[in-house]
Structures are given as C-alpha cells and as structure tokens.
Amino acid sequence: MKNENIVSGVRWQIFVEGLSVTTRIGLHPHEHEKPQAVELDIELSYRTGGSGQHDDDAASVIDYDHYCSVVTAFLQDKPHTRLLETLASEVASLSFREFPMLDEIRVAIHKPKIRHNTARLGVASSWNRWSYETLLLQQPLESSVAA
C-alpha cells in the first residue's frame, strides 16, 4: 500500500490571524482623508514534494514572516482603494504571484470598530490557483511589491 503523503506531498496550511496594517480604503469622503487600520485573517494552503518528516529545507515552504512583510508593504504603499472586496482580491493576486507554490488562499479583511456596537466589519473570500489564473489574473494590481 502506497503512503499518500509520499506520493502526492504533504498539504500544509499557514494561518495569519489579525495582521494589522494601515492602508487607504473606503467609499466615504472621510475615508479618503488618511489611511486607516485594517486587520487581515489569511489562510494559505500549499503542498510540498516531501513526506513532511525530516523536511528542514526553508526553500520548500512558504516563509510566513516574509509573507506578512510582503502583504504589509503592499497595503501600506498602494493608492486608495474603494472596496474591501477589491483589496481582498488584490491580496490574493499578490499572494499567488509572489508565492508560486500556493494552491489556495482565504482572505478576510476587517475594519475594526468602524460602526457603533460592532467589534469589526469586513469581507472574506477564497480562491484556488485555477480561479487566480482564470479570474484574478485578468485584473491588474494597482501597485506591485518586490519580494
């Protein structure tokens, strides 16, 4: 009997919870005046070619610290975006482009404490490599970040 992990590689999932970044976002006129805080919850899914045991090669994994730095720099440097949905799509596109081993991503972006009686409001969506290549790749990013 074949070991499925050895044949297909191991599926890894990285989660980033509560990444706080200041960016230019929003529809309302007062939101155009200055950057505001957003929080991101991101789940990244990818496969490695190995068995997952004794794999100590940093090049075979997504470096989550580097990933957070890339996303943070992108969001801090980009021009104003009107919709959280657009921003989530751009984060997904950036992620697939900068991290070729990425298979799937779920991006949730929240605006903390922007409405009375709420902790945060936001959007979430998921993409796989196919949806990136057929849908998201069609949408140009407003700016890019060097990895």
Phi, psi and chi 1 to 4 in degrees:
 res  aa     phi    psi   chi1   chi2   chi3   chi4
   1 MET       -  130.3  178.1  178.0 -123.6      -
   2 LYS   -78.8  144.4  -68.0 -177.5  179.6  178.4
   3 ASN   -82.6  115.0 -178.7  -25.5      -      -
   4 GLU   -56.9  -36.2 -173.8   64.9   25.9      -
   5 ASN   -63.2  -38.5  -76.3  -17.2      -      -
   6 ILE   -72.8  -38.7  -66.6  173.3      -      -
   7 VAL   -68.0  -47.2  173.1      -      -      -
   8 SER  -107.4   -2.7   63.8      -      -      -
   9 GLY    87.7  171.4      -      -      -      -
  10 VAL   -99.8  137.7  174.5      -      -      -
  11 ARG   -91.5  123.2 -176.6  175.2 -169.2   81.4
  12 TRP  -111.6  150.0  -69.2  100.9      -      -
  13 GLN  -130.6  126.1 -166.4  159.6   11.9      -
  14 ILE  -105.0  137.7  -66.6  174.2      -      -
  15 PHE  -123.3  137.8   55.0   92.5      -      -
  16 VAL  -120.1  117.2  177.2      -      -      -
  17 GLU  -115.8  127.8  -66.2 -178.7   -7.4      -
  18 GLY    70.8   33.3      -      -      -      -
  19 LEU   -67.0  114.3  177.8   62.9      -      -
  20 SER   -96.7  124.7 -177.4      -      -      -
  21 VAL  -139.0  146.4 -178.6      -      -      -
  22 THR   -98.9  127.6  -57.9      -      -      -
  23 THR  -146.6  170.0 -166.9      -      -      -
  24 ARG   -96.6  111.6  -62.5 -177.7  176.7  -80.3
  25 ILE  -149.2  144.0 -177.8   74.0      -      -
  26 GLY   133.4  155.6      -      -      -      -
  27 LEU   -88.4  -35.4  -74.1  170.6      -      -
  28 HIS   -74.8  146.9  -56.4  -68.3      -      -
  29 PRO   -53.4  -40.0  -26.9   34.5      -      -
  30 HIS   -67.2  -20.0   70.3  -86.3      -      -
  31 GLU   -80.3  -10.4  -66.8  177.4  -52.8      -
  32 HIS   -88.4  -11.5  -70.1 -106.4      -      -
  33 GLU   -72.1  -39.0  -64.9  170.8    7.6      -
  34 LYS  -156.3  161.2   62.9  180.0 -178.5  176.9
  35 PRO   -62.4  155.3  -19.7   30.0      -      -
  36 GLN  -134.7  159.7   60.3 -178.3  -60.7      -
  37 ALA   -75.4  138.7      -      -      -      -
  38 VAL  -130.6  156.5  -65.4      -      -      -
  39 GLU  -122.3  138.6  -68.1  179.1   -4.0      -
  40 LEU  -118.1  137.5  -67.9   91.2      -      -
  41 ASP  -117.0  120.7  -64.3  -27.8      -      -
  42 ILE  -130.3  136.5  -57.3  171.2      -      -
  43 GLU  -119.5  125.8  -64.7  174.3    8.3      -
  44 LEU  -113.1  135.5  -53.8  164.2      -      -
  45 SER  -126.7  130.9 -178.7      -      -      -
  46 TYR  -152.0  166.6   67.1   98.8      -      -
  47 ARG  -115.4  149.3  -68.9 -171.4 -173.7  -86.6
  48 THR  -110.1  161.9   62.3      -      -      -
  49 GLY   -83.1  -14.6      -      -      -      -
  50 GLY   -90.9 -172.0      -      -      -      -
  51 SER   -86.0  -12.2   66.2      -      -      -
  52 GLY    91.2  -15.3      -      -      -      -
  53 GLN  -101.2  131.4  -63.3  177.1   -7.4      -
  54 HIS    65.8   17.3  -48.1  -63.8      -      -
  55 ASP   -83.3  110.7  -72.4  -16.2      -      -
  56 ASP  -124.4   28.5 -157.4   15.9      -      -
  57 ASP   -99.9  108.6 -179.3   12.9      -      -
  58 ALA   -61.5  -25.4      -      -      -      -
  59 ALA   -71.1  -15.8      -      -      -      -
  60 SER   -93.4    3.8   69.7      -      -      -
  61 VAL  -128.9  165.0  -60.5      -      -      -
  62 ILE   -86.8  121.8  -66.3  176.7      -      -
  63 ASP   -76.2  107.3  176.7  -16.6      -      -
  64 TYR   -66.5  -30.0   51.2   80.9      -      -
  65 ASP   -66.7  -46.1 -176.4   52.2      -      -
  66 HIS   -63.0  -41.4  176.2   65.3      -      -
  67 TYR   -57.3  -48.8  178.2   80.5      -      -
  68 CYS   -61.1  -38.2  -70.2      -      -      -
  69 SER   -64.8  -41.7  -64.7      -      -      -
  70 VAL   -63.6  -47.2  167.4      -      -      -
  71 VAL   -65.1  -43.4  170.1      -      -      -
  72 THR   -60.9  -48.7  -62.4      -      -      -
  73 ALA   -60.9  -42.5      -      -      -      -
  74 PHE   -59.1  -49.9  171.3   74.8      -      -
  75 LEU   -68.8  -35.7  -68.8  174.0      -      -
  76 GLN   -71.0  -30.8  -71.9  176.6  -24.9      -
  77 ASP   -95.9   -9.9  -66.4  -19.1      -      -
  78 LYS   -81.6  155.6   73.6 -178.3  -56.1  -49.3
  79 PRO   -67.3  171.9   -0.3    4.5      -      -
  80 HIS   -58.7  137.2 -171.5   90.1      -      -
  81 THR  -120.4  135.1  -57.2      -      -      -
  82 ARG   -77.4  -42.0  -67.4  172.3   38.5   94.6
  83 LEU  -114.4  141.8  -61.0  174.8      -      -
  84 LEU   -62.5  -33.3  -75.5  174.8      -      -
  85 GLU   -60.8  -42.7  -69.4   84.3   -9.8      -
  86 THR   -63.7  -43.9  -58.2      -      -      -
  87 LEU   -62.3  -41.7 -156.7   59.2      -      -
  88 ALA   -62.9  -42.3      -      -      -      -
  89 SER   -62.8  -39.8  -65.3      -      -      -
  90 GLU   -67.3  -38.3  -69.2  176.0  -13.1      -
  91 VAL   -65.0  -41.1  168.1      -      -      -
  92 ALA   -63.2  -46.4      -      -      -      -
  93 SER   -60.5  -46.0  -69.0      -      -      -
  94 LEU   -57.1  -44.8  171.8   74.3      -      -
  95 SER   -63.3  -46.1  -59.2      -      -      -
  96 PHE   -65.3  -39.1  -78.6  113.6      -      -
  97 ARG   -68.5  -44.1 -170.9  178.5   70.7 -112.1
  98 GLU   -82.0  -20.2  -63.6  -66.2  -33.5      -
  99 PHE  -129.2   83.6  -59.3   89.3      -      -
 100 PRO   -59.6  -22.5  -18.4   27.1      -      -
 101 MET   -78.9   -8.6   66.1  179.6   19.5      -
 102 LEU   -65.2  128.6 -177.8   62.4      -      -
 103 ASP  -100.2  -42.3  -70.2  -32.3      -      -
 104 GLU  -143.9  153.3  -63.7  178.1   13.0      -
 105 ILE  -146.1  143.6 -173.1  169.9      -      -
 106 ARG  -123.0  125.1  179.4 -178.3 -177.0  -84.0
 107 VAL  -119.3  125.5  178.3      -      -      -
 108 ALA  -120.7  129.0      -      -      -      -
 109 ILE  -121.5  129.8  -57.5 -179.7      -      -
 110 HIS  -123.5  144.9  -43.8  -85.1      -      -
 111 LYS  -103.8  113.5  -71.2 -177.2  174.1 -177.5
 112 PRO   -75.2  138.9   21.6  -26.0      -      -
 113 LYS    48.7   45.9  -60.2 -166.8 -177.5  -74.4
 114 ILE   -97.0   -8.6   64.3  161.3      -      -
 115 ARG  -136.6  139.9 -172.0  172.3 -169.5  -72.6
 116 HIS   -53.3  138.4  179.8   66.9      -      -
 117 ASN    67.7   21.4  -68.7  -21.1      -      -
 118 THR  -128.8  146.7   64.2      -      -      -
 119 ALA   -80.2  -39.5      -      -      -      -
 120 ARG  -167.6  156.2   58.2 -171.6 -174.3  163.3
 121 LEU  -128.5  148.4  -65.0  170.1      -      -
 122 GLY  -176.1 -167.5      -      -      -      -
 123 VAL  -133.5  160.1  -59.8      -      -      -
 124 ALA  -146.3  146.4      -      -      -      -
 125 SER  -156.4  161.4 -168.0      -      -      -
 126 SER  -125.9  147.2  -61.2      -      -      -
 127 TRP  -137.6  151.4  -63.5  -92.3      -      -
 128 ASN  -115.7  174.9   57.7   32.9      -      -
 129 ARG   -57.8  -39.7  172.2   98.2   16.4 -146.0
 130 TRP   -61.5  -46.8  177.0   86.9      -      -
 131 SER   -66.5  -32.2   62.6      -      -      -
 132 TYR   -64.2  -49.5  161.9   68.0      -      -
 133 GLU   -69.4  -29.2  -68.8  173.3   -6.8      -
 134 THR   -98.5  -24.7   58.7      -      -      -
 135 LEU  -117.5  -57.4  -57.2  172.4      -      -
 136 LEU   -69.0  -34.4  -70.9  178.5      -      -
 137 LEU   -63.0  -21.8 -159.3   55.1      -      -
 138 GLN   -71.3  -21.8  -50.7  -70.7  -32.8      -
 139 GLN   -97.7  118.4  -56.7  170.3    5.0      -
 140 PRO   -70.6  143.9   24.2  -30.2      -      -
 141 LEU   -77.4  148.2  -73.0  177.2      -      -
 142 GLU   -73.0  -26.9  -67.1  178.8   24.3      -
 143 SER  -154.6  165.1   66.8      -      -      -
 144 SER  -127.1  163.0   60.8      -      -      -
 145 VAL  -125.5  133.9  174.7      -      -      -
 146 ALA   -77.2  133.9      -      -      -      -
 147 ALA   -76.9      -      -      -      -      -
